[in-house]
């Protein structure tokens, strides 16, 4: 079921980023980030109020409490990248960031994750992603300075 919903999640994330970047241009980056997080907090409170409380056997590690900082960084990076690049190109760079970070996490076991060996089989996927970015960008390199921000927008929520 989760694999069937993955394309829907991709569509919703793209629409969300488009709406957030337009809102950011209208009111500014910081007010936009504040509104986005207040709406998210309200939705999370509603979900938590509707379901019974579940507690784990132990306290979570301290770094898990940094999610809000990561969330603000993600929203700000998305607003900048999606507001200054073509949507397709910004999404492609964000997906590249997610892919590269996933390879890093697999190789190192970052944040306590299980390590998976990374081999030569990873290179064709990365090459294909870079080729796709080159095709999407065509000869328009005017927005290339926003590429690192778009990549960071993909890395942060990972």
VMD Tcl script that builds the backbone (N, CA, C; Angstrom):
set m [mol new atoms 474]
animate dup $m
set s [atomselect $m all]
$s set {name element resname resid chain x y z} {
  {N N UNK 1 A 0.816 -1.195 0.000}
  {CA C UNK 1 A 0.000 0.000 0.000}
  {C C UNK 1 A 0.864 1.265 0.000}
  {N N UNK 2 A 1.954 1.237 0.817}
  {CA C UNK 2 A 2.798 2.428 0.886}
  {C C UNK 2 A 3.453 2.737 -0.454}
  {N N UNK 3 A 3.772 1.705 -1.236}
  {CA C UNK 3 A 4.385 1.936 -2.542}
  {C C UNK 3 A 3.374 2.512 -3.524}
  {N N UNK 4 A 2.128 2.160 -3.376}
  {CA C UNK 4 A 1.089 2.699 -4.245}
  {C C UNK 4 A 0.842 4.176 -3.954}
  {N N UNK 5 A 1.058 4.594 -2.713}
  {CA C UNK 5 A 0.834 5.987 -2.334}
  {C C UNK 5 A 2.048 6.878 -2.580}
  {N N UNK 6 A 3.197 6.300 -2.897}
  {CA C UNK 6 A 4.419 7.090 -3.101}
  {C C UNK 6 A 4.267 8.142 -4.204}
  {N N UNK 7 A 3.684 7.817 -5.368}
  {CA C UNK 7 A 3.506 8.868 -6.378}
  {C C UNK 7 A 2.613 10.010 -5.888}
  {N N UNK 8 A 1.589 9.683 -5.111}
  {CA C UNK 8 A 0.721 10.724 -4.560}
  {C C UNK 8 A 1.506 11.635 -3.619}
  {N N UNK 9 A 2.384 11.054 -2.819}
  {CA C UNK 9 A 3.218 11.859 -1.922}
  {C C UNK 9 A 4.115 12.795 -2.728}
  {N N UNK 10 A 4.679 12.302 -3.826}
  {CA C UNK 10 A 5.512 13.145 -4.680}
  {C C UNK 10 A 4.740 14.311 -5.268}
  {N N UNK 11 A 3.518 14.047 -5.706}
  {CA C UNK 11 A 2.667 15.112 -6.252}
  {C C UNK 11 A 2.351 16.135 -5.165}
  {N N UNK 12 A 1.961 15.659 -3.992}
  {CA C UNK 12 A 1.613 16.576 -2.902}
  {C C UNK 12 A 2.802 17.429 -2.468}
  {N N UNK 13 A 3.989 16.844 -2.422}
  {CA C UNK 13 A 5.181 17.607 -2.040}
  {C C UNK 13 A 5.482 18.684 -3.078}
  {N N UNK 14 A 5.347 18.348 -4.357}
  {CA C UNK 14 A 5.602 19.330 -5.410}
  {C C UNK 14 A 4.594 20.469 -5.344}
  {N N UNK 15 A 3.321 20.150 -5.167}
  {CA C UNK 15 A 2.286 21.184 -5.052}
  {C C UNK 15 A 2.538 22.033 -3.806}
  {N N UNK 16 A 2.870 21.388 -2.695}
  {CA C UNK 16 A 3.147 22.115 -1.457}
  {C C UNK 16 A 4.298 23.101 -1.653}
  {N N UNK 17 A 5.366 22.669 -2.298}
  {CA C UNK 17 A 6.508 23.555 -2.512}
  {C C UNK 17 A 6.157 24.710 -3.437}
  {N N UNK 18 A 5.336 24.456 -4.451}
  {CA C UNK 18 A 4.915 25.533 -5.354}
  {C C UNK 18 A 4.087 26.568 -4.598}
  {N N UNK 19 A 3.137 26.114 -3.798}
  {CA C UNK 19 A 2.290 27.028 -3.025}
  {C C UNK 19 A 3.128 27.787 -1.998}
  {N N UNK 20 A 4.003 27.087 -1.292}
  {CA C UNK 20 A 4.837 27.741 -0.279}
  {C C UNK 20 A 5.758 28.789 -0.889}
  {N N UNK 21 A 6.327 28.508 -2.067}
  {CA C UNK 21 A 7.236 29.490 -2.668}
  {C C UNK 21 A 6.471 30.719 -3.145}
  {N N UNK 22 A 5.263 30.534 -3.675}
  {CA C UNK 22 A 4.453 31.699 -4.066}
  {C C UNK 22 A 4.064 32.518 -2.840}
  {N N UNK 23 A 3.688 31.828 -1.772}
  {CA C UNK 23 A 3.338 32.516 -0.532}
  {C C UNK 23 A 4.547 33.274 0.005}
  {N N UNK 24 A 5.722 32.678 -0.108}
  {CA C UNK 24 A 6.951 33.318 0.345}
  {C C UNK 24 A 7.219 34.607 -0.427}
  {N N UNK 25 A 6.981 34.584 -1.741}
  {CA C UNK 25 A 7.169 35.801 -2.532}
  {C C UNK 25 A 6.167 36.876 -2.140}
  {N N UNK 26 A 4.967 36.462 -1.742}
  {CA C UNK 26 A 3.930 37.427 -1.400}
  {C C UNK 26 A 4.173 38.096 -0.048}
  {N N UNK 27 A 4.602 37.324 0.950}
  {CA C UNK 27 A 4.719 37.879 2.305}
  {C C UNK 27 A 6.141 37.919 2.841}
  {N N UNK 28 A 7.078 37.265 2.171}
  {CA C UNK 28 A 8.457 37.197 2.650}
  {C C UNK 28 A 8.776 35.810 3.177}
  {N N UNK 29 A 10.058 35.488 3.199}
  {CA C UNK 29 A 10.494 34.139 3.558}
  {C C UNK 29 A 10.219 33.797 5.023}
  {N N UNK 30 A 10.556 34.681 5.934}
  {CA C UNK 30 A 10.374 34.373 7.356}
  {C C UNK 30 A 8.902 34.321 7.768}
  {N N UNK 31 A 8.060 35.302 7.370}
  {CA C UNK 31 A 6.636 35.168 7.713}
  {C C UNK 31 A 6.007 33.917 7.097}
  {N N UNK 32 A 6.427 33.587 5.887}
  {CA C UNK 32 A 5.918 32.380 5.236}
  {C C UNK 32 A 6.298 31.138 6.034}
  {N N UNK 33 A 7.540 31.063 6.472}
  {CA C UNK 33 A 7.991 29.916 7.265}
  {C C UNK 33 A 7.211 29.814 8.571}
  {N N UNK 34 A 6.946 30.955 9.194}
  {CA C UNK 34 A 6.180 30.961 10.439}
  {C C UNK 34 A 4.768 30.421 10.214}
  {N N UNK 35 A 4.096 30.894 9.165}
  {CA C UNK 35 A 2.734 30.441 8.880}
  {C C UNK 35 A 2.720 28.950 8.563}
  {N N UNK 36 A 3.663 28.499 7.744}
  {CA C UNK 36 A 3.733 27.079 7.387}
  {C C UNK 36 A 3.888 26.223 8.645}
  {N N UNK 37 A 4.750 26.642 9.563}
  {CA C UNK 37 A 4.970 25.848 10.774}
  {C C UNK 37 A 3.796 25.939 11.749}
  {N N UNK 38 A 3.127 27.073 11.804}
  {CA C UNK 38 A 1.936 27.166 12.657}
  {C C UNK 38 A 0.816 26.265 12.142}
  {N N UNK 39 A 0.636 26.233 10.828}
  {CA C UNK 39 A -0.371 25.339 10.247}
  {C C UNK 39 A 0.007 23.885 10.517}
  {N N UNK 40 A 1.283 23.545 10.345}
  {CA C UNK 40 A 1.738 22.184 10.631}
  {C C UNK 40 A 1.568 21.814 12.090}
  {N N UNK 41 A 1.866 22.748 12.993}
  {CA C UNK 41 A 1.690 22.502 14.425}
  {C C UNK 41 A 0.221 22.266 14.758}
  {N N UNK 42 A -0.653 23.060 14.158}
  {CA C UNK 42 A -2.090 22.888 14.385}
  {C C UNK 42 A -2.552 21.518 13.907}
  {N N UNK 43 A -2.103 21.118 12.720}
  {CA C UNK 43 A -2.482 19.802 12.188}
  {C C UNK 43 A -1.938 18.679 13.067}
  {N N UNK 44 A -0.692 18.807 13.513}
  {CA C UNK 44 A -0.100 17.776 14.372}
  {C C UNK 44 A -0.841 17.683 15.707}
  {N N UNK 45 A -1.218 18.823 16.270}
  {CA C UNK 45 A -1.975 18.811 17.531}
  {C C UNK 45 A -3.328 18.136 17.354}
  {N N UNK 46 A -3.980 18.380 16.217}
  {CA C UNK 46 A -5.271 17.742 15.951}
  {C C UNK 46 A -5.118 16.229 15.849}
  {N N UNK 47 A -4.078 15.773 15.164}
  {CA C UNK 47 A -3.841 14.328 15.037}
  {C C UNK 47 A -3.529 13.724 16.403}
  {N N UNK 48 A -2.679 14.383 17.177}
  {CA C UNK 48 A -2.324 13.867 18.505}
  {C C UNK 48 A -3.523 13.834 19.449}
  {N N UNK 49 A -4.408 14.813 19.329}
  {CA C UNK 49 A -5.595 14.842 20.184}
  {C C UNK 49 A -6.578 13.733 19.816}
  {N N UNK 50 A -6.554 13.305 18.563}
  {CA C UNK 50 A -7.518 12.313 18.090}
  {C C UNK 50 A -7.082 10.873 18.329}
  {N N UNK 51 A -5.828 10.639 18.620}
  {CA C UNK 51 A -5.372 9.255 18.794}
  {C C UNK 51 A -4.849 9.048 20.212}
  {N N UNK 52 A -4.897 7.824 20.673}
  {CA C UNK 52 A -4.395 7.555 22.023}
  {C C UNK 52 A -2.878 7.736 22.086}
  {N N UNK 53 A -2.404 8.116 23.257}
  {CA C UNK 53 A -0.970 8.349 23.440}
  {C C UNK 53 A -0.218 7.025 23.486}
  {N N UNK 54 A 0.880 7.001 22.761}
  {CA C UNK 54 A 1.762 5.831 22.764}
  {C C UNK 54 A 3.138 6.289 23.201}
  {N N UNK 55 A 3.681 5.620 24.160}
  {CA C UNK 55 A 5.022 5.974 24.636}
  {C C UNK 55 A 5.970 4.824 24.375}
  {N N UNK 56 A 7.184 5.191 24.019}
  {CA C UNK 56 A 8.230 4.198 23.837}
  {C C UNK 56 A 8.800 3.796 25.186}
  {N N UNK 57 A 9.606 2.760 25.197}
  {CA C UNK 57 A 10.168 2.285 26.463}
  {C C UNK 57 A 11.255 3.198 27.027}
  {N N UNK 58 A 11.816 4.069 26.215}
  {CA C UNK 58 A 12.916 4.909 26.690}
  {C C UNK 58 A 12.819 6.284 26.058}
  {N N UNK 59 A 13.576 7.220 26.602}
  {CA C UNK 59 A 13.593 8.580 26.041}
  {C C UNK 59 A 14.345 8.574 24.715}
  {N N UNK 60 A 13.871 9.341 23.757}
  {CA C UNK 60 A 14.570 9.395 22.470}
  {C C UNK 60 A 15.888 10.157 22.591}
  {N N UNK 61 A 16.822 9.902 21.678}
  {CA C UNK 61 A 18.094 10.642 21.697}
  {C C UNK 61 A 17.854 12.145 21.514}
  {N N UNK 62 A 18.745 12.946 22.058}
  {CA C UNK 62 A 18.601 14.395 22.038}
  {C C UNK 62 A 18.496 14.955 20.617}
  {N N UNK 63 A 19.229 14.377 19.660}
  {CA C UNK 63 A 19.224 14.931 18.306}
  {C C UNK 63 A 17.848 14.846 17.642}
  {N N UNK 64 A 16.974 13.964 18.109}
  {CA C UNK 64 A 15.639 13.860 17.519}
  {C C UNK 64 A 14.780 15.084 17.816}
  {N N UNK 65 A 15.147 15.846 18.825}
  {CA C UNK 65 A 14.407 17.059 19.144}
  {C C UNK 65 A 14.775 18.230 18.225}
  {N N UNK 66 A 15.721 18.047 17.340}
  {CA C UNK 66 A 16.138 19.116 16.428}
  {C C UNK 66 A 15.287 19.161 15.167}
  {N N UNK 67 A 14.243 18.380 15.109}
  {CA C UNK 67 A 13.401 18.324 13.917}
  {C C UNK 67 A 12.831 19.670 13.508}
  {N N UNK 68 A 12.497 20.510 14.475}
  {CA C UNK 68 A 11.953 21.825 14.146}
  {C C UNK 68 A 12.954 22.694 13.410}
  {N N UNK 69 A 14.212 22.620 13.817}
  {CA C UNK 69 A 15.260 23.390 13.142}
  {C C UNK 69 A 15.420 22.893 11.712}
  {N N UNK 70 A 15.418 21.586 11.555}
  {CA C UNK 70 A 15.525 21.000 10.218}
  {C C UNK 70 A 14.317 21.403 9.380}
  {N N UNK 71 A 13.140 21.420 9.987}
  {CA C UNK 71 A 11.927 21.809 9.269}
  {C C UNK 71 A 11.987 23.242 8.770}
  {N N UNK 72 A 12.455 24.148 9.612}
  {CA C UNK 72 A 12.591 25.549 9.196}
  {C C UNK 72 A 13.592 25.652 8.051}
  {N N UNK 73 A 14.721 24.968 8.172}
  {CA C UNK 73 A 15.716 24.983 7.093}
  {C C UNK 73 A 15.159 24.443 5.790}
  {N N UNK 74 A 14.371 23.376 5.883}
  {CA C UNK 74 A 13.765 22.796 4.686}
  {C C UNK 74 A 12.822 23.785 4.021}
  {N N UNK 75 A 11.949 24.410 4.801}
  {CA C UNK 75 A 10.981 25.363 4.246}
  {C C UNK 75 A 11.697 26.548 3.613}
  {N N UNK 76 A 12.691 27.093 4.295}
  {CA C UNK 76 A 13.419 28.248 3.757}
  {C C UNK 76 A 14.138 27.868 2.460}
  {N N UNK 77 A 14.825 26.727 2.445}
  {CA C UNK 77 A 15.530 26.293 1.232}
  {C C UNK 77 A 14.555 26.038 0.083}
  {N N UNK 78 A 13.437 25.401 0.384}
  {CA C UNK 78 A 12.434 25.157 -0.658}
  {C C UNK 78 A 11.884 26.469 -1.198}
  {N N UNK 79 A 11.580 27.415 -0.314}
  {CA C UNK 79 A 11.053 28.700 -0.768}
  {C C UNK 79 A 12.036 29.412 -1.684}
  {N N UNK 80 A 13.306 29.373 -1.336}
  {CA C UNK 80 A 14.322 30.036 -2.162}
  {C C UNK 80 A 14.493 29.312 -3.489}
  {N N UNK 81 A 14.677 27.998 -3.437}
  {CA C UNK 81 A 14.940 27.234 -4.659}
  {C C UNK 81 A 13.737 27.224 -5.590}
  {N N UNK 82 A 12.567 26.893 -5.054}
  {CA C UNK 82 A 11.385 26.775 -5.896}
  {C C UNK 82 A 10.906 28.132 -6.382}
  {N N UNK 83 A 11.255 29.187 -5.666}
  {CA C UNK 83 A 10.873 30.520 -6.098}
  {C C UNK 83 A 11.783 31.097 -7.162}
  {N N UNK 84 A 12.971 30.519 -7.348}
  {CA C UNK 84 A 13.942 31.081 -8.290}
  {C C UNK 84 A 14.344 30.134 -9.413}
  {N N UNK 85 A 13.831 28.924 -9.404}
  {CA C UNK 85 A 14.174 27.943 -10.440}
  {C C UNK 85 A 12.884 27.405 -11.050}
  {N N UNK 86 A 13.017 26.800 -12.231}
  {CA C UNK 86 A 11.887 26.064 -12.781}
  {C C UNK 86 A 11.547 24.935 -11.822}
  {N N UNK 87 A 10.261 24.646 -11.696}
  {CA C UNK 87 A 9.813 23.620 -10.750}
  {C C UNK 87 A 10.482 22.277 -11.025}
  {N N UNK 88 A 10.548 21.884 -12.303}
  {CA C UNK 88 A 11.131 20.582 -12.642}
  {C C UNK 88 A 12.595 20.509 -12.234}
  {N N UNK 89 A 13.318 21.582 -12.465}
  {CA C UNK 89 A 14.744 21.597 -12.143}
  {C C UNK 89 A 14.960 21.587 -10.625}
  {N N UNK 90 A 14.159 22.346 -9.900}
  {CA C UNK 90 A 14.283 22.363 -8.440}
  {C C UNK 90 A 13.978 20.986 -7.856}
  {N N UNK 91 A 12.937 20.327 -8.374}
  {CA C UNK 91 A 12.596 18.979 -7.905}
  {C C UNK 91 A 13.728 18.011 -8.236}
  {N N UNK 92 A 14.292 18.123 -9.440}
  {CA C UNK 92 A 15.382 17.224 -9.838}
  {C C UNK 92 A 16.594 17.396 -8.918}
  {N N UNK 93 A 16.959 18.633 -8.610}
  {CA C UNK 93 A 18.087 18.863 -7.700}
  {C C UNK 93 A 17.774 18.367 -6.286}
  {N N UNK 94 A 16.544 18.568 -5.827}
  {CA C UNK 94 A 16.168 18.087 -4.495}
  {C C UNK 94 A 16.236 16.561 -4.441}
  {N N UNK 95 A 15.774 15.898 -5.498}
  {CA C UNK 95 A 15.850 14.436 -5.543}
  {C C UNK 95 A 17.297 13.959 -5.595}
  {N N UNK 96 A 18.151 14.694 -6.298}
  {CA C UNK 96 A 19.575 14.363 -6.309}
  {C C UNK 96 A 20.147 14.479 -4.893}
  {N N UNK 97 A 19.775 15.538 -4.184}
  {CA C UNK 97 A 20.230 15.697 -2.805}
  {C C UNK 97 A 19.782 14.542 -1.926}
  {N N UNK 98 A 18.529 14.121 -2.085}
  {CA C UNK 98 A 18.030 12.985 -1.308}
  {C C UNK 98 A 18.806 11.717 -1.630}
  {N N UNK 99 A 19.078 11.508 -2.915}
  {CA C UNK 99 A 19.776 10.297 -3.343}
  {C C UNK 99 A 21.205 10.257 -2.809}
  {N N UNK 100 A 21.919 11.356 -2.962}
  {CA C UNK 100 A 23.310 11.411 -2.490}
  {C C UNK 100 A 23.360 11.240 -0.970}
  {N N UNK 101 A 22.433 11.874 -0.266}
  {CA C UNK 101 A 22.420 11.738 1.190}
  {C C UNK 101 A 22.058 10.311 1.603}
  {N N UNK 102 A 21.165 9.671 0.867}
  {CA C UNK 102 A 20.808 8.277 1.164}
  {C C UNK 102 A 22.013 7.361 0.988}
  {N N UNK 103 A 22.808 7.601 -0.047}
  {CA C UNK 103 A 24.027 6.813 -0.251}
  {C C UNK 103 A 24.987 7.038 0.917}
  {N N UNK 104 A 25.123 8.289 1.345}
  {CA C UNK 104 A 25.979 8.613 2.492}
  {C C UNK 104 A 25.505 7.891 3.759}
  {N N UNK 105 A 24.201 7.934 4.016}
  {CA C UNK 105 A 23.649 7.280 5.210}
  {C C UNK 105 A 23.855 5.775 5.137}
  {N N UNK 106 A 23.606 5.183 3.964}
  {CA C UNK 106 A 23.817 3.743 3.801}
  {C C UNK 106 A 25.272 3.362 4.063}
  {N N UNK 107 A 26.185 4.165 3.567}
  {CA C UNK 107 A 27.607 3.830 3.680}
  {C C UNK 107 A 28.141 4.006 5.099}
  {N N UNK 108 A 27.634 5.012 5.816}
  {CA C UNK 108 A 28.212 5.345 7.118}
  {C C UNK 108 A 27.381 4.890 8.315}
  {N N UNK 109 A 26.122 4.583 8.098}
  {CA C UNK 109 A 25.258 4.262 9.230}
  {C C UNK 109 A 24.943 5.496 10.060}
  {N N UNK 110 A 24.893 6.651 9.422}
  {CA C UNK 110 A 24.668 7.947 10.069}
  {C C UNK 110 A 23.434 7.905 10.974}
  {N N UNK 111 A 23.538 8.505 12.148}
  {CA C UNK 111 A 22.477 8.592 13.150}
  {C C UNK 111 A 21.941 7.232 13.575}
  {N N UNK 112 A 22.835 6.265 13.643}
  {CA C UNK 112 A 22.455 4.955 14.153}
  {C C UNK 112 A 21.748 4.035 13.173}
  {N N UNK 113 A 21.704 4.421 11.911}
  {CA C UNK 113 A 21.061 3.568 10.911}
  {C C UNK 113 A 21.944 2.361 10.616}
  {N N UNK 114 A 21.328 1.313 10.097}
  {CA C UNK 114 A 22.074 0.121 9.712}
  {C C UNK 114 A 22.934 0.447 8.489}
  {N N UNK 115 A 24.178 -0.030 8.493}
  {CA C UNK 115 A 25.075 0.196 7.358}
  {C C UNK 115 A 24.762 -0.792 6.243}
  {N N UNK 116 A 24.804 -0.285 5.027}
  {CA C UNK 116 A 24.656 -1.111 3.837}
  {C C UNK 116 A 25.850 -0.826 2.939}
  {N N UNK 117 A 26.443 -1.851 2.370}
  {CA C UNK 117 A 27.587 -1.601 1.495}
  {C C UNK 117 A 27.158 -0.835 0.246}
  {N N UNK 118 A 27.977 0.129 -0.116}
  {CA C UNK 118 A 27.729 0.912 -1.323}
  {C C UNK 118 A 28.798 0.523 -2.327}
  {N N UNK 119 A 28.364 0.119 -3.501}
  {CA C UNK 119 A 29.315 -0.335 -4.504}
  {C C UNK 119 A 29.174 0.399 -5.816}
  {N N UNK 120 A 29.779 -0.164 -6.809}
  {CA C UNK 120 A 29.789 0.424 -8.148}
  {C C UNK 120 A 28.381 0.502 -8.739}
  {N N UNK 121 A 27.482 -0.322 -8.248}
  {CA C UNK 121 A 26.108 -0.315 -8.739}
  {C C UNK 121 A 25.358 0.967 -8.438}
  {N N UNK 122 A 25.899 1.787 -7.555}
  {CA C UNK 122 A 25.283 3.068 -7.217}
  {C C UNK 122 A 25.527 4.112 -8.306}
  {N N UNK 123 A 26.633 3.989 -9.004}
  {CA C UNK 123 A 27.034 5.010 -9.980}
  {C C UNK 123 A 26.059 5.194 -11.138}
  {N N UNK 124 A 25.503 4.136 -11.733}
  {CA C UNK 124 A 24.565 4.374 -12.840}
  {C C UNK 124 A 23.353 5.216 -12.428}
  {N N UNK 125 A 22.836 5.002 -11.236}
  {CA C UNK 125 A 21.698 5.797 -10.775}
  {C C UNK 125 A 22.055 7.260 -10.610}
  {N N UNK 126 A 23.223 7.527 -10.035}
  {CA C UNK 126 A 23.667 8.909 -9.882}
  {C C UNK 126 A 23.939 9.556 -11.234}
  {N N UNK 127 A 24.539 8.799 -12.148}
  {CA C UNK 127 A 24.800 9.323 -13.494}
  {C C UNK 127 A 23.494 9.635 -14.216}
  {N N UNK 128 A 22.509 8.767 -14.053}
  {CA C UNK 128 A 21.209 8.995 -14.681}
  {C C UNK 128 A 20.547 10.246 -14.109}
  {N N UNK 129 A 20.643 10.439 -12.805}
  {CA C UNK 129 A 20.070 11.633 -12.181}
  {C C UNK 129 A 20.749 12.899 -12.698}
  {N N UNK 130 A 22.071 12.879 -12.800}
  {CA C UNK 130 A 22.801 14.045 -13.321}
  {C C UNK 130 A 22.471 14.306 -14.781}
  {N N UNK 131 A 22.312 13.234 -15.556}
  {CA C UNK 131 A 21.925 13.382 -16.964}
  {C C UNK 131 A 20.542 14.012 -17.060}
  {N N UNK 132 A 19.624 13.561 -16.218}
  {CA C UNK 132 A 18.280 14.142 -16.202}
  {C C UNK 132 A 18.303 15.621 -15.867}
  {N N UNK 133 A 19.131 16.003 -14.917}
  {CA C UNK 133 A 19.255 17.417 -14.557}
  {C C UNK 133 A 19.797 18.218 -15.733}
  {N N UNK 134 A 20.792 17.664 -16.436}
  {CA C UNK 134 A 21.356 18.355 -17.604}
  {C C UNK 134 A 20.303 18.527 -18.692}
  {N N UNK 135 A 19.494 17.508 -18.920}
  {CA C UNK 135 A 18.446 17.593 -19.945}
  {C C UNK 135 A 17.389 18.616 -19.541}
  {N N UNK 136 A 16.973 18.591 -18.285}
  {CA C UNK 136 A 15.945 19.527 -17.822}
  {C C UNK 136 A 16.446 20.964 -17.899}
  {N N UNK 137 A 17.698 21.187 -17.513}
  {CA C UNK 137 A 18.214 22.557 -17.503}
  {C C UNK 137 A 18.487 23.078 -18.898}
  {N N UNK 138 A 18.732 22.179 -19.854}
  {CA C UNK 138 A 19.018 22.623 -21.218}
  {C C UNK 138 A 20.221 23.534 -21.224}
  {N N UNK 139 A 20.065 24.701 -21.810}
  {CA C UNK 139 A 21.175 25.655 -21.853}
  {C C UNK 139 A 20.945 26.809 -20.884}
  {N N UNK 140 A 19.936 26.690 -20.027}
  {CA C UNK 140 A 19.627 27.749 -19.072}
  {C C UNK 140 A 20.399 27.526 -17.778}
  {N N UNK 141 A 21.523 28.212 -17.654}
  {CA C UNK 141 A 22.328 28.088 -16.447}
  {C C UNK 141 A 22.197 29.331 -15.567}
  {N N UNK 142 A 21.209 30.173 -15.865}
  {CA C UNK 142 A 21.006 31.398 -15.094}
  {C C UNK 142 A 20.599 31.151 -13.657}
  {N N UNK 143 A 19.936 30.030 -13.419}
  {CA C UNK 143 A 19.485 29.730 -12.058}
  {C C UNK 143 A 20.401 28.734 -11.356}
  {N N UNK 144 A 21.554 28.453 -11.951}
  {CA C UNK 144 A 22.464 27.445 -11.387}
  {C C UNK 144 A 22.931 27.809 -9.982}
  {N N UNK 145 A 22.971 29.092 -9.659}
  {CA C UNK 145 A 23.431 29.480 -8.321}
  {C C UNK 145 A 22.477 29.010 -7.225}
  {N N UNK 146 A 21.238 28.657 -7.599}
  {CA C UNK 146 A 20.275 28.156 -6.619}
  {C C UNK 146 A 20.307 26.633 -6.499}
  {N N UNK 147 A 21.111 25.965 -7.316}
  {CA C UNK 147 A 21.189 24.499 -7.283}
  {C C UNK 147 A 21.613 23.970 -5.912}
  {N N UNK 148 A 22.639 24.543 -5.260}
  {CA C UNK 148 A 22.999 24.023 -3.929}
  {C C UNK 148 A 21.864 24.163 -2.907}
  {N N UNK 149 A 21.074 25.220 -3.025}
  {CA C UNK 149 A 19.950 25.405 -2.105}
  {C C UNK 149 A 18.898 24.331 -2.359}
  {N N UNK 150 A 18.651 24.013 -3.640}
  {CA C UNK 150 A 17.687 22.964 -3.979}
  {C C UNK 150 A 18.177 21.600 -3.503}
  {N N UNK 151 A 19.469 21.338 -3.650}
  {CA C UNK 151 A 20.038 20.076 -3.160}
  {C C UNK 151 A 19.886 19.999 -1.637}
  {N N UNK 152 A 20.160 21.098 -0.949}
  {CA C UNK 152 A 20.005 21.135 0.507}
  {C C UNK 152 A 18.543 20.929 0.909}
  {N N UNK 153 A 17.618 21.465 0.102}
  {CA C UNK 153 A 16.188 21.246 0.372}
  {C C UNK 153 A 15.840 19.765 0.299}
  {N N UNK 154 A 16.564 19.016 -0.521}
  {CA C UNK 154 A 16.347 17.574 -0.590}
  {C C UNK 154 A 17.029 16.817 0.532}
  {N N UNK 155 A 18.169 17.310 0.977}
  {CA C UNK 155 A 18.930 16.614 2.023}
  {C C UNK 155 A 18.292 16.792 3.401}
  {N N UNK 156 A 17.849 17.988 3.718}
  {CA C UNK 156 A 17.385 18.280 5.080}
  {C C UNK 156 A 16.271 17.361 5.580}
  {N N UNK 157 A 15.212 17.126 4.796}
  {CA C UNK 157 A 14.157 16.272 5.361}
  {C C UNK 157 A 14.503 14.797 5.372}
  {N N UNK 158 A 15.583 14.410 4.705}
  {CA C UNK 158 A 15.954 12.995 4.660}
  {C C UNK 158 A 16.348 12.572 6.031}
}
mol reanalyze $m
mol bondsrecalc $m
mol representation Tube
mol addrep $m
